[in-house]
């Protein structure tokens, strides 16, 4: 057997990202799952249909003080929004300010 025979004959399927759901939707789906009920396919299809195309994201490294890290963690817990999304929102907000 050669290495050529081990190569894939078909490309990998593209990963699909799902739309972010609210905490209430997540809890409702979790309760359905825990009770043994399946999540309605229409709800899943609706979420996928409403999903908008996003640009691919890249990792970034930056330095924060421990105080900033703690505050970011706390804000993330309180809001239920991922830390990286909070930072993206702040950047968008700051970029939209008019400094004239």
Secondary structure, DSSP 8 states (H G I E B T S, - for coil): --HHHHS-SS------------HHHHHHHHHHHHTT----HHHHHHHHHH---------------HHHHHHHHHHHHHHT--HHHHHHHHHHHHHHS---
